[in-house]
Amino acid sequence: MRVSLAYGDTGLEIEVPDRAEVIYPRAAAPVPNAAVALTAALRDPVSGPPLAERVRPGQTVAISVCDGTRAQPSSLMLPAVLAELDGIINFDDVVVLVATGTHRANTEPELRAMLGDVVVDSVRVVNHDSRNASRLTWMGTFGADVPVWLNTEWVAADVKITTGFVEPHFFAGFSGGPKMVAPGLAGLDTVLVLHDAARIGHPRATWGITEGNPVHDDVRAIAAGTGVTFALDVVLNQEKQIVAAFGGDILPMHARAAKLAKRLAMRELAAPCDIVVTTCSGFPLDQNLYQSVKGMSAASRVVRDGGMIICAAECRDGYPDHGSYREVLRSAESPQALLAEITGRSVTVPDQWQVQIQAQIQVRSTVVMHTSYLSDADLADAHLQQTADISDTVAARLRQLGPAARICVLPEGPQTIPYLAAAT
């Protein structure tokens, strides 16, 4: 049978045996009118008073939004927020902060594509820079001894509003909510502690778990301890349409949104598979190898030890070039050596957490990539193989394994989080 994989902007067709298990997120219809749904979330929140009742004339406002690697419908969400503030707040006193975490800054064309011309032309938009100490403010220690530096404009604002979208996250449990404060608007030293080897190596630092997850426990502690005035999150379907919108106090709001996201995304399999074909859910998430680890991680939950993961990710932005991801991957001769080096360190380095997860996956399984912008030599630096034709690679592997081999396909990658029945 033919299966369409989420890949870049256009998708990728592959051929797999009819017996393959093809697993999608549960179908969910979009809201009839996104603007109406967003306004309702702002006026009838999950917890606490409406947004308009939390602001006063003369106050300054900071609004955090996802960066260009995320599918947040910011061009719909920000106008809804600004409409609620109109007549109360002077738009000259509003700043939109792009919560880049440790990612690169977004260009103006990218900002206009993400946020819309109306927003970019109406209010000031600033890329957060985790490495610029002059734009960070010390907040103290929160959670399990996390030193917290946050964006100075965020800290200085009278009104702090987070906007995001909620989906399962491979070590923080779920995206959105408190992650729009830290790591989104945090300094590099803060992010490195939140993403250190001990935290992300914890058994509860995984998809769909927040309570008892050391990463998310600390993220919640930072958001609660440093203050958020109002939070707005959405849940999306596989077409990246808004299924539901949630507003209000950040922690109860996020818990409600995560409950829906978990029901839509997490799917059970009866037994582990010999081959898992996955993606990084297409553009914008699959624009680099760094992000494609999320697709690998989703597949790793159901692949047999010694099995094969085939990950389709376009990688138009390469590794990417910024950060130390490629450098760290090349620093050891094998995934086993990388894992030993990272987990044995007492000092963290940028991007090691992503490398740690990738190495853990590669130690257990063979990982083969299909990309359009990385060469075989590029991938060899990451201890990865490349296939030009996923269908041929699947067929060849199945000929080796025989007719009893199990195969599953995750066309939407980390938008579908499979789990084994025995793990429930």
Secondary structure by P-SEA (a helix, b strand, c coil): cccccccccbbbbbbbcccbbbbbcccccccccaaaaaaaaaacccccccccccccccbbbbbbbbccccccaaaaaaaaaaaaaccccccccbbbbccccccccccaaaaaaaccaaaaacbbbbbbbcccccccccccccccccccccccccccccbbbbbbcccccccccccccccccccccccaaaaaaaaccccccccccccccccccaaaaaaaaaaaaacccbbbbbbbccccccccccccccaaaaaaaaaaaaaacbbbbcccccbbbbcccccccccccccaaaaaaaaaccccccbbbbbbbccccccccccaaaaaaaccccaaaaaaaaaaccccccaaaaaaaaaaaaaabbbbbbbccccaaaaaaacbbbbccaaaaaaaaaaaacccbbbbbccccccbbbbbcccc
